[in-house]
Amino acid sequence: MKMITFFIVGLLVHVVFFLSIFDIYFTSPLVHGMTPQHVHLAPPAKRLVLFVADGLRADSLFKPDDNGTVRAPYLRSVIEEGGTWGVSHTRVPTESRPGHVALLAGFYEDVSAVAKGWKENPVEFDSVFNESRHTWCWGSPDILPMFAKGATGDHVYTHTYPPEREDFASTDASRLDTWVFDEVKDFLNVAKSNETLLNKLHEEQNVFFLHLLGIDTNGHAHRPMSKEYLENIGLVDAGVAEIVTVMDDFYGHDGKTAYVFTSDHGMTNWGSHGAGHPSETLTPLVAWGAGVQTAQREGSQKYDDNYLKEWGLETYKRVDVNQADIAPLMSSLIGVPFPLNSVGVLPLNYLNNSQHFKAESMYSNAVQILEQFRVKMAQKKETTLSFLFTPYQPLTDSKQMDFVRQARDLIKKGQFNEAIHYCEDLIAQAMEGLSYYHTYDRFFLGSSVVLGFIGWTSYVVLFILKTHASLRKPPSNMHMVTERNLGQAFLCVGLLVALFLLVQSSPWTYYIYCLLPVPVWHSVMREFETLAGLIRSIPSLPLIKCFGYFLLVTFGIELLVMSFFYRAMLTLGLVVLALWPMVSGLYTKAKFRSLSWMFSCLFLAVFPLLPVVGREPNVNYVICAAVLTLFNLSSYLWSSWRGSPVMRRDRQLFICQMVQVVLCAYTLTSTHSSLQLKQGLPLFNQLVSWFTLVSSFLIPLLSSTKLFQRLLSILVSLVCVYLLLSTGYEALFPPVLSWLMFAWINIEQEAMTTQESTYRTEVLIPFVIVMCTFESIQVSTQLSSRSISHYVIVMSMTIFLMLLSVMTHILTSKRIIIGQKRKMHFR
């Protein structure tokens, strides 16, 4: 196999294994075909008003400020007098779309939406809005349309502001919330003179949804501890109080309106969200109005997280829920069926109703989840051979019927508490069953991927050995006959696998994952002579040297694995790497180059020890990085002027790049100052940033193809982009890394003068083997589902490095010549 063919095949193999993670772990949990479950009792509320304060942390709402003043006095009064409160526990990813899906549909985001940026609906799903009679929504154009698109009919009405208003650099993001409150009040005023609209508003099972984005926007722009973020909470609290008053007046204080206030996710101290930090996953929940339990005092509570004392709410009963539980709560309050795909469990402690109503509601909740289990089981049974299908034993068909009949009998006998507990047990069993069938094919697919990747790793090792170790012999007649038989055998295996998948009606992607190991292992088996030659050559190898290489490879693998969990391991690796000139004896031959290598490694080793997030921006570091880059470039031009002069064309290019460095440093400081003054991003800065990004790939191609000049041009171009993306000490990373790279080039040149020309290849081979072995370990650990993100990182890194090798080849070998005539040759 030629090198270019090997590269292309390797790229395709890694792409396939990267995509396999979506079929193994990121498959849609949703099923369709369930029957809606109704509670045949009168609901306590005719309408529901849902407030979602996007990006609001639980502690930011509940915790008083330093002088003891509460930030949300109205909601605090509801907690102390009129309603029930608690913490809503969200799940990763703590983003706006997944959070709203959990709140309104009762299930945790279909993870296949990650490929669409959480914006669209990869699979249609049911929601409280869809089950309602009418729903009116006000808020962000990023959130509201997806629930309107997912609803059947035209009973979900959305009112959104222009997307341009969602500007993180805006002067005052709280105006987004003010817009929502004003629109709701105007809407109700208009309805008084519109008879058609008035009739709709007085129907039952209506929902009003107010999406409040100002807090989230201010949190991103100014951080959650900022004055803007905290003042926005007070504005929202006042707005909620005003809307409640307007609603009660509009409906004549009929006492049939239920209110729910919550958030989709929290936010870290440095203004981000998406991960699983408590500041991101703990969100407030306050409910009051029709059908909601009023405030209750409690001396001792079951929570030991110290939040109650910190928030000054230790005497008021706290009722925590999972975020998906809010959807069945809202459904129960207004008497609509639970969303068909909901996995939330109705939080009965929030309801102020009879035990009969609670028991009937829990029964509907249990049957609704059991319906999903039945559909999931039927789908898996249809696509699995009967003798291979293994049902979920705790909920076979007969046991399902027994569960439902027993729960119904308990309700008929008036044993409501027993029925509630029985339904809770049924929900727990159905949830485990859903997980069982959702992951039914995971082991099968994971095994296929592991088998294929181990085969590919084996082939890579054999390919390298065959290419560089002279282990290949001319094929004999017997070898050709064996290869023919081997090909026929693997062809039969491939046909059997394809037939097995065809009988089971498997998706087309299953064919790729399951058939790919066949040609890979066929290629491995064809290299049997190479492996045999390696075994025969073992006695002639220096065992001590081989054992040393083995220890080095093992150390490299362990260091790479540990660095995913402990970044300080990278520091350890760089410190060890700094000792290389001392161990190899290079220090005695080239002291200056060795010292340069050692110091650059040690300086670079500092960066993994520095905090990644949670720090304040400091543009002084960025300016220092720019000055350091200018100093290095000036030093090179000055030294070249005295030694071998740089061509006039290249010298002009370097001067232009120096001007660009200055311009980028100015743009960064100007942008930082403008954002602090809430003046937005100047147009000039935007133009400079986009020009720098585009030109960074083109300017190096204008420079000379001499090694040092081209690398220096590439470095300056990348530093310009890095300066615009930096806010602190990370701007110093490219200059320090380039120092190490140039030191490596010098040491490599020194080593090449004292060793054979095959030195470079011998150095690369262990690293290739380490990378392949590391990836195999990463793939094999996926069957335990402990490190999915690490697998994705490794696959992405491998694909990126392959593509990067092509780009670096272009950047280091090609040149664009502008304004220079080519020589003409005449005969």
Secondary structure, DSSP 8 states (H G I E B T S, - for coil): --HHHHHHHHHHHHHHHHHHHHHHT---------------S--S-SEEEEEEETT--HHHHHS--TTS--S-HHHHHIIIIIEEEEEEE--SS--HHHHHHHHHHSS---GGGGGGTT-S-SS----HHHHSSEEEEEE-TTTHHHHHHTSSSS-EEEEE--GGG--TT-S-TTHHHHHHHHHHHHHHHHHTT-HHHHHHHTSSSEEEEEEE-HHHHHHHHH-TTSHHHHHHHHHHHHHHHHHHHHHHHHTTT-S-EEEEEE-S----TTS--SS--HHHHEEEEEEEETTB----B-SS-S--SSHHHHHT-TTB-B--EEGGGHHHHHHHHHT----TT------GGGB-S-HHHHHHHHHHHHHHHHHHHHHHHHHHHHTS-TTT----GGG-HHHHHHHHHHHHHHHHTT-HHHHHHHHHHHHHHHHHHHHHHHTTTHHHHHHHHHHHHHHHHHHHHHHHHHHHS-------HHHHHHHHHHHHHHHHHHHHHHHHHHHTT--HHHHHHHHTHHHHHHHHHHTHHHHHHHHHHGGGS-HHHHHHHHHHHHHHHHHHHHHHH-THHHHHHHHHHHTHHHHHTGGGT-HHHHHHHHHHHHHHTTGGGS-SSS----HHHHHHHHHHHHHHHHHHHHHHHHSS---HHHHHHHHHHHHHHHHHHHHHHHHHHHHHTT----HHHHHHHHHHHHHTTTGGGGS--SHHHHHHHHHHHHHHHHHHH-SSGGGGHHHHHHHHHHHHHHHHHHHHHHS-TTHHHHHHHHHHHHHHHHHHHHHHGGGGTS-HHHHHHHHHHHHHHHHHHHHHHHHHH-----S--------
